[in-house]
Amino acid sequence: MCWTEHVRLVRLLLSLALAGLLLGAVSGASEKSTPTFDPSTCAAPALSAAFTGALRVTAVASYACEDGWAYLWATIGTGEHAVGVTEVVHLDAVSDEWRVSSRLKVCKPGVMPAFIYRQGCFSN
């Protein structure tokens, strides 16, 4: 085997090794540890149950869920004390329950799916 054949063989082996590393990195990137959830838990009553304070959710105008995150446009309280709110909630992977998220902390690009970010972070 001459010197140029050795160089070609080394290049081929390095190329195959690099291809293997790239495939591993790509497949590893798709296996993020995002919480999975049963889509049936994305319902107004389940999302409303996250609000356990003195004022409860009395009406839901709109909501949606994606990848363990949800937004909720709702009315909290009743009568003179009723107020419209926009909230972001996330699914707790351990308890499988929705939890209220601090919009101050989580409303940043890339933290949650873009649709939930747009609907949950840019109103009242």
Secondary structure, DSSP 8 states (H G I E B T S, - for coil): --HHHHHHHHHHHHHHHHHHHHHHHHHHHTS-------GGG-SHHHHHTT--SSS-EEEEEEEEEETTEEEEEEEES-GGG-EEEEEEEEE-TTT--EEEE-HHHH-STTTS-HHHHHHHHS--
